Amino acid sequence: MATALAVAAPIVGTPGTAHAAVPGVAQNYSKLMYRSLTVDATKAKLRGILATQKAALKTRTAEVTTATRADAAARKRLADVTTAHAAVNGRLQAAERALTDTKTALTRVSKQRPRKKKAVTRATTAVTRATATRDARRKRLHESAAVLRAAKAQATSAATGLRKAAAARQATAAAIPRTERSIATAGTAAGYATQATALSRDVVTAVRPKFAIADTTTVYGTTVHRNVAYAFKRMVDDARADGIEISGGGFRTKQRQIELRKINGCPDVWTAPASSCRVPTAIPGRSLHELGLAVDITSGGKSLTKKTKAFKWLTANAAKYGYVNLPSEAWHWSITGG
């Protein structure tokens, strides 16, 4: 009602942030509108996350398969090396016993009288050979022990790798249903917008007695209530993206409303209906402009008519942002249509 022109300017304040004094119903309205305007982007992001998680699950599953094979191979090698090490140790024990036997035989022939030199020589040679065999098998056992330690380390590493791969796969698998639930319960833009619309008249009723100028903020030069600021900014941005420039006059004080009633030739400032004025202008105290919940929209610095591109765009899209047209005034858009 009664167009108030405004020059576009950077945003002042934080659109969409509820002032502490703002009634709860207005804050709920703001949250619902925010969700309605962000839910599609949120779900798109979640779908991207889900696709990444599913791809990661395939990778994690492949890693578990590889780690399982590596673990099985490492365990088999450890078993084979353990068996081989036991065999080497057994041969060493046999060599130790053989050496003991040859030493015993040398002692026995050495004590025989008369002394038999050839027998002693043969026994001495046997001890030397048995000692060499024992020493060679000791060395082999030492080498086998090193191989066994390496096999144990490899088996431990493979088992650790398998546990980590399995844990990573489990975590990824667990994340997928959570993301799917988030997508399924995210709601719809239309659903949230419908809920917000159902609250719009309650918002007006609750805000009017508690309204303070501190509850407003400026969006591209248009001052609106903080609880509609995010939606209004999105509407302006989205219209611009479609080649439609919109701006307008939002909040005005009660005193300014009185002035406009006089300027617009209303028969009586306080009692004459808006339609009796040269330019329809609400009775002071009744205008949604006084709450920052209505905007007289302009395009290219001119008030809208039903033939303008901006009006047609708003007719097709404004409801998504919580704005409804007052049928008798093409330029007047508010959260209730009043």
Rosetta blueprint (number, residue, H / E / L):
1 M L
2 A L
3 T L
4 A L
5 L L
6 A L
7 V L
8 A L
9 A L
10 P L
11 I L
12 V E
13 G L
14 T L
15 P L
16 G L
17 T L
18 A L
19 H L
20 A L
21 A L
22 V L
23 P L
24 G H
25 V H
26 A H
27 Q H
28 N H
29 Y H
30 S H
31 K H
32 L H
33 M H
34 Y H
35 R H
36 S H
37 L H
38 T H
39 V H
40 D H
41 A H
42 T H
43 K H
44 A H
45 K H
46 L H
47 R H
48 G H
49 I H
50 L H
51 A H
52 T H
53 Q H
54 K H
55 A H
56 A H
57 L H
58 K H
59 T H
60 R H
61 T H
62 A H
63 E H
64 V H
65 T H
66 T H
67 A H
68 T H
69 R H
70 A H
71 D H
72 A H
73 A H
74 A H
75 R H
76 K H
77 R H
78 L H
79 A H
80 D H
81 V H
82 T H
83 T H
84 A H
85 H H
86 A H
87 A H
88 V H
89 N H
90 G H
91 R H
92 L H
93 Q H
94 A H
95 A H
96 E H
97 R H
98 A H
99 L H
100 T H
101 D H
102 T H
103 K H
104 T H
105 A H
106 L H
107 T H
108 R H
109 V H
110 S H
111 K H
112 Q L
113 R L
114 P L
115 R L
116 K L
117 K H
118 K H
119 A H
120 V H
121 T H
122 R H
123 A H
124 T H
125 T H
126 A H
127 V H
128 T H
129 R H
130 A H
131 T H
132 A H
133 T H
134 R H
135 D H
136 A H
137 R H
138 R H
139 K H
140 R H
141 L H
142 H H
143 E H
144 S H
145 A H
146 A H
147 V H
148 L H
149 R H
150 A H
151 A H
152 K H
153 A H
154 Q H
155 A H
156 T H
157 S H
158 A H
159 A H
160 T H
161 G H
162 L H
163 R H
164 K H
165 A H
166 A H
167 A H
168 A H
169 R H
170 Q H
171 A H
172 T H
173 A H
174 A H
175 A H
176 I H
177 P H
178 R H
179 T H
180 E H
181 R H
182 S H
183 I H
184 A H
185 T L
186 A L
187 G L
188 T L
189 A H
190 A H
191 G H
192 Y H
193 A H
194 T H
195 Q H
196 A H
197 T H
198 A H
199 L H
200 S H
201 R H
202 D H
203 V H
204 V H
205 T H
206 A H
207 V H
208 R H
209 P H
210 K H
211 F L
212 A L
213 I H
214 A H
215 D H
216 T E
217 T E
218 T E
219 V E
220 Y L
221 G L
222 T E
223 T E
224 V E
225 H E
226 R H
227 N H
228 V H
229 A H
230 Y H
231 A H
232 F H
233 K H
234 R H
235 M H
236 V H
237 D H
238 D H
239 A H
240 R H
241 A H
242 D L
243 G L
244 I L
245 E L
246 I L
247 S E
248 G E
249 G E
250 G L
251 F L
252 R L
253 T L
254 K H
255 Q H
256 R H
257 Q H
258 I H
259 E H
260 L H
261 R H
262 K H
263 I H
264 N L
265 G L
266 C L
267 P L
268 D L
269 V L
270 W L
271 T L
272 A L
273 P L
274 A H
275 S H
276 S H
277 C L
278 R L
279 V L
280 P L
281 T L
282 A L
283 I L
284 P L
285 G L
286 R L
287 S L
288 L H
289 H H
290 E H
291 L H
292 G L
293 L L
294 A E
295 V E
296 D E
297 I E
298 T E
299 S E
300 G L
301 G L
302 K E
303 S E
304 L L
305 T L
306 K L
307 K L
308 T L
309 K H
310 A H
311 F H
312 K H
313 W H
314 L H
315 T H
316 A H
317 N H
318 A H
319 A H
320 K H
321 Y H
322 G L
323 Y L
324 V E
325 N E
326 L E
327 P L
328 S L
329 E E
330 A E
331 W E
332 H E
333 W E
334 S E
335 I L
336 T L
337 G L
338 G L
